[in-house]
Amino acid sequence: MTPRALCELIPHTGRMCLISALVDWDVERIDCRSDSHRSPDNPLRHQGMLHGVHTIEYGAQAAAIHAGLIGRQRGNPPGSAVLAGASRVDIRATRLDDLPGPLEIQARCVLGLGGNAVYTFAVVHAGKELAQGRLMLVRPGGKPRAEGR
Protein backbone atom coordinates (compact mmCIF):
# COMPACT_ATOMS: atom_id res chain seq x y z
CA MET A 1 0.00 0.00 0.00
CA THR A 2 1.16 3.51 -0.71
CA PRO A 3 1.50 5.99 2.15
CA ARG A 4 -1.50 7.85 0.68
CA ALA A 5 -3.64 4.68 0.80
CA LEU A 6 -2.57 4.15 4.42
CA CYS A 7 -3.60 7.71 5.27
CA GLU A 8 -7.10 7.01 3.99
CA LEU A 9 -7.49 4.59 6.91
CA ILE A 10 -6.70 7.11 9.66
CA PRO A 11 -8.36 10.39 10.70
CA HIS A 12 -5.29 12.48 9.70
CA THR A 13 -4.13 13.96 6.41
CA GLY A 14 -0.98 15.41 4.93
CA ARG A 15 2.18 15.50 7.03
CA MET A 16 0.26 14.21 10.06
CA CYS A 17 0.17 10.77 8.41
CA LEU A 18 3.25 9.37 10.12
CA ILE A 19 3.35 5.78 8.84
CA SER A 20 5.53 5.30 5.75
CA ALA A 21 4.96 1.63 4.95
CA LEU A 22 2.84 -1.38 5.78
CA VAL A 23 5.22 -4.30 6.27
CA ASP A 24 2.81 -7.12 7.12
CA TRP A 25 -0.58 -7.69 8.70
CA ASP A 26 -3.16 -10.32 9.50
CA VAL A 27 -6.44 -10.41 11.40
CA GLU A 28 -4.70 -9.97 14.79
CA ARG A 29 -1.72 -7.67 14.17
CA ILE A 30 0.03 -5.19 11.96
CA ASP A 31 3.70 -4.30 11.39
CA CYS A 32 4.52 -0.87 9.97
CA ARG A 33 7.57 1.25 9.34
CA SER A 34 8.16 4.98 9.47
CA ASP A 35 10.88 7.45 8.59
CA SER A 36 8.83 10.55 9.44
CA HIS A 37 10.53 10.95 12.83
CA ARG A 38 13.60 12.35 11.05
CA SER A 39 11.70 14.87 8.95
CA PRO A 40 12.36 18.48 9.94
CA ASP A 41 8.74 19.32 9.10
CA ASN A 42 7.19 16.56 11.24
CA PRO A 43 4.13 18.35 12.69
CA LEU A 44 4.73 16.86 16.15
CA ARG A 45 8.15 18.46 16.54
CA HIS A 46 8.45 21.06 19.25
CA GLN A 47 11.44 23.40 19.33
CA GLY A 48 13.13 21.20 16.72
CA MET A 49 12.70 17.96 18.68
CA LEU A 50 10.36 15.01 18.40
CA HIS A 51 9.84 13.69 21.92
CA GLY A 52 9.49 10.06 22.95
CA VAL A 53 5.88 10.61 24.04
CA HIS A 54 4.99 10.75 20.35
CA THR A 55 5.58 7.02 20.08
CA ILE A 56 1.96 6.79 21.29
CA GLU A 57 0.78 8.52 18.10
CA TYR A 58 2.86 6.17 15.95
CA GLY A 59 1.29 3.19 17.72
CA ALA A 60 -2.20 4.68 17.42
CA GLN A 61 -1.80 5.25 13.68
CA ALA A 62 -0.63 1.67 13.12
CA ALA A 63 -3.60 0.39 15.17
CA ALA A 64 -6.03 2.63 13.26
CA ILE A 65 -4.68 1.37 9.94
CA HIS A 66 -5.17 -2.19 11.16
CA ALA A 67 -8.73 -1.44 12.30
CA GLY A 68 -9.44 0.12 8.91
CA LEU A 69 -8.06 -2.89 7.03
CA ILE A 70 -10.10 -5.29 9.17
CA GLY A 71 -13.21 -3.17 8.66
CA ARG A 72 -12.66 -3.07 4.91
CA GLN A 73 -12.13 -6.86 4.88
CA ARG A 74 -15.47 -7.32 6.70
CA GLY A 75 -17.30 -5.01 4.30
CA ASN A 76 -17.87 -2.22 6.82
CA PRO A 77 -18.39 1.31 5.54
CA PRO A 78 -15.32 3.55 5.47
CA GLY A 79 -14.48 5.29 8.72
CA SER A 80 -11.48 6.03 10.84
CA ALA A 81 -10.86 4.83 14.36
CA VAL A 82 -9.64 7.53 16.73
CA LEU A 83 -7.52 7.27 19.85
CA ALA A 84 -9.71 7.37 22.96
CA GLY A 85 -7.04 6.52 25.52
CA ALA A 86 -3.65 5.07 26.30
CA SER A 87 -2.65 3.05 29.36
CA ARG A 88 0.23 1.02 30.73
CA VAL A 89 2.56 3.06 28.52
CA ASP A 90 6.29 2.62 29.05
CA ILE A 91 8.37 5.11 27.07
CA ARG A 92 12.12 4.48 27.08
CA ALA A 93 13.18 7.10 24.52
CA THR A 94 13.64 10.77 25.33
CA ARG A 95 13.56 11.82 21.70
CA LEU A 96 13.02 10.28 18.28
CA ASP A 97 14.32 12.84 15.78
CA ASP A 98 17.97 11.91 16.31
CA LEU A 99 17.48 8.19 15.56
CA PRO A 100 19.19 7.33 12.25
CA GLY A 101 17.08 4.45 10.96
CA PRO A 102 13.40 3.72 10.50
CA LEU A 103 10.98 3.11 13.34
CA GLU A 104 9.25 -0.26 13.40
CA ILE A 105 5.73 -0.07 14.79
CA GLN A 106 3.76 -3.14 15.82
CA ALA A 107 0.15 -3.20 17.01
CA ARG A 108 -1.90 -6.20 18.10
CA CYS A 109 -5.67 -6.21 18.59
CA VAL A 110 -6.43 -7.83 21.95
CA LEU A 111 -10.16 -7.00 22.07
CA GLY A 112 -12.62 -5.92 19.40
CA LEU A 113 -16.07 -4.59 20.28
CA GLY A 114 -18.01 -3.49 17.22
CA GLY A 115 -16.05 -0.61 15.72
CA ASN A 116 -14.08 -0.15 18.96
CA ALA A 117 -10.91 -2.01 19.92
CA VAL A 118 -8.10 -2.37 22.43
CA TYR A 119 -4.59 -2.75 21.03
CA THR A 120 -1.16 -3.29 22.44
CA PHE A 121 1.64 -1.49 20.63
CA ALA A 122 5.41 -1.35 20.52
CA VAL A 123 7.77 1.04 18.76
CA VAL A 124 11.23 -0.33 18.01
CA HIS A 125 14.39 1.21 16.53
CA ALA A 126 17.40 -0.91 15.51
CA GLY A 127 16.16 -3.82 17.62
CA LYS A 128 15.66 -1.70 20.75
CA GLU A 129 12.16 -1.18 22.13
CA LEU A 130 11.49 2.53 22.54
CA ALA A 131 7.94 2.29 23.89
CA GLN A 132 5.06 -0.08 24.49
CA GLY A 133 1.57 0.14 25.93
CA ARG A 134 -2.18 -0.23 25.38
CA LEU A 135 -4.46 1.87 23.22
CA MET A 136 -8.24 2.18 23.08
CA LEU A 137 -9.61 3.06 19.66
CA VAL A 138 -13.20 4.08 19.00
CA ARG A 139 -14.99 4.57 15.77
CA PRO A 140 -17.17 7.68 15.95
CA GLY A 141 -20.81 6.67 15.72
CA GLY A 142 -19.92 3.03 16.34
CA LYS A 143 -22.12 1.04 18.67
CA PRO A 144 -20.30 -1.21 21.12
CA ARG A 145 -21.15 -4.85 20.53
CA ALA A 146 -19.26 -8.08 20.78
CA GLU A 147 -17.76 -9.29 17.49
CA GLY A 148 -19.62 -12.21 15.96
CA ARG A 149 -22.98 -11.36 17.54
C-alpha positions as CSV (number, residue, x, y, z in Angstrom):
1,M,0.0,0.0,0.0
2,T,1.2,3.5,-0.7
3,P,1.5,6.0,2.1
4,R,-1.5,7.8,0.7
5,A,-3.6,4.7,0.8
6,L,-2.6,4.1,4.4
7,C,-3.6,7.7,5.3
8,E,-7.1,7.0,4.0
9,L,-7.5,4.6,6.9
10,I,-6.7,7.1,9.7
11,P,-8.4,10.4,10.7
12,H,-5.3,12.5,9.7
13,T,-4.1,14.0,6.4
14,G,-1.0,15.4,4.9
15,R,2.2,15.5,7.0
16,M,0.3,14.2,10.1
17,C,0.2,10.8,8.4
18,L,3.3,9.4,10.1
19,I,3.4,5.8,8.8
20,S,5.5,5.3,5.7
21,A,5.0,1.6,5.0
22,L,2.8,-1.4,5.8
23,V,5.2,-4.3,6.3
24,D,2.8,-7.1,7.1
25,W,-0.6,-7.7,8.7
26,D,-3.2,-10.3,9.5
27,V,-6.4,-10.4,11.4
28,E,-4.7,-10.0,14.8
29,R,-1.7,-7.7,14.2
30,I,0.0,-5.2,12.0
31,D,3.7,-4.3,11.4
32,C,4.5,-0.9,10.0
33,R,7.6,1.3,9.3
34,S,8.2,5.0,9.5
35,D,10.9,7.4,8.6
36,S,8.8,10.6,9.4
37,H,10.5,11.0,12.8
38,R,13.6,12.4,11.0
39,S,11.7,14.9,8.9
40,P,12.4,18.5,9.9
41,D,8.7,19.3,9.1
42,N,7.2,16.6,11.2
43,P,4.1,18.3,12.7
44,L,4.7,16.9,16.1
45,R,8.1,18.5,16.5
46,H,8.5,21.1,19.3
47,Q,11.4,23.4,19.3
48,G,13.1,21.2,16.7
49,M,12.7,18.0,18.7
50,L,10.4,15.0,18.4
51,H,9.8,13.7,21.9
52,G,9.5,10.1,22.9
53,V,5.9,10.6,24.0
54,H,5.0,10.8,20.4
55,T,5.6,7.0,20.1
56,I,2.0,6.8,21.3
57,E,0.8,8.5,18.1
58,Y,2.9,6.2,16.0
59,G,1.3,3.2,17.7
60,A,-2.2,4.7,17.4
61,Q,-1.8,5.3,13.7
62,A,-0.6,1.7,13.1
63,A,-3.6,0.4,15.2
64,A,-6.0,2.6,13.3
65,I,-4.7,1.4,9.9
66,H,-5.2,-2.2,11.2
67,A,-8.7,-1.4,12.3
68,G,-9.4,0.1,8.9
69,L,-8.1,-2.9,7.0
70,I,-10.1,-5.3,9.2
71,G,-13.2,-3.2,8.7
72,R,-12.7,-3.1,4.9
73,Q,-12.1,-6.9,4.9
74,R,-15.5,-7.3,6.7
75,G,-17.3,-5.0,4.3
76,N,-17.9,-2.2,6.8
77,P,-18.4,1.3,5.5
78,P,-15.3,3.6,5.5
79,G,-14.5,5.3,8.7
80,S,-11.5,6.0,10.8
81,A,-10.9,4.8,14.4
82,V,-9.6,7.5,16.7
83,L,-7.5,7.3,19.8
84,A,-9.7,7.4,23.0
85,G,-7.0,6.5,25.5
86,A,-3.6,5.1,26.3
87,S,-2.7,3.0,29.4
88,R,0.2,1.0,30.7
89,V,2.6,3.1,28.5
90,D,6.3,2.6,29.1
91,I,8.4,5.1,27.1
92,R,12.1,4.5,27.1
93,A,13.2,7.1,24.5
94,T,13.6,10.8,25.3
95,R,13.6,11.8,21.7
96,L,13.0,10.3,18.3
97,D,14.3,12.8,15.8
98,D,18.0,11.9,16.3
99,L,17.5,8.2,15.6
100,P,19.2,7.3,12.3
101,G,17.1,4.5,11.0
102,P,13.4,3.7,10.5
103,L,11.0,3.1,13.3
104,E,9.2,-0.3,13.4
105,I,5.7,-0.1,14.8
106,Q,3.8,-3.1,15.8
107,A,0.2,-3.2,17.0
108,R,-1.9,-6.2,18.1
109,C,-5.7,-6.2,18.6
110,V,-6.4,-7.8,21.9
111,L,-10.2,-7.0,22.1
112,G,-12.6,-5.9,19.4
113,L,-16.1,-4.6,20.3
114,G,-18.0,-3.5,17.2
115,G,-16.0,-0.6,15.7
116,N,-14.1,-0.2,19.0
117,A,-10.9,-2.0,19.9
118,V,-8.1,-2.4,22.4
119,Y,-4.6,-2.7,21.0
120,T,-1.2,-3.3,22.4
121,F,1.6,-1.5,20.6
122,A,5.4,-1.4,20.5
123,V,7.8,1.0,18.8
124,V,11.2,-0.3,18.0
125,H,14.4,1.2,16.5
126,A,17.4,-0.9,15.5
127,G,16.2,-3.8,17.6
128,K,15.7,-1.7,20.8
129,E,12.2,-1.2,22.1
130,L,11.5,2.5,22.5
131,A,7.9,2.3,23.9
132,Q,5.1,-0.1,24.5
133,G,1.6,0.1,25.9
134,R,-2.2,-0.2,25.4
135,L,-4.5,1.9,23.2
136,M,-8.2,2.2,23.1
137,L,-9.6,3.1,19.7
138,V,-13.2,4.1,19.0
139,R,-15.0,4.6,15.8
140,P,-17.2,7.7,16.0
141,G,-20.8,6.7,15.7
142,G,-19.9,3.0,16.3
143,K,-22.1,1.0,18.7
144,P,-20.3,-1.2,21.1
145,R,-21.2,-4.8,20.5
146,A,-19.3,-8.1,20.8
147,E,-17.8,-9.3,17.5
148,G,-19.6,-12.2,16.0
149,R,-23.0,-11.4,17.5
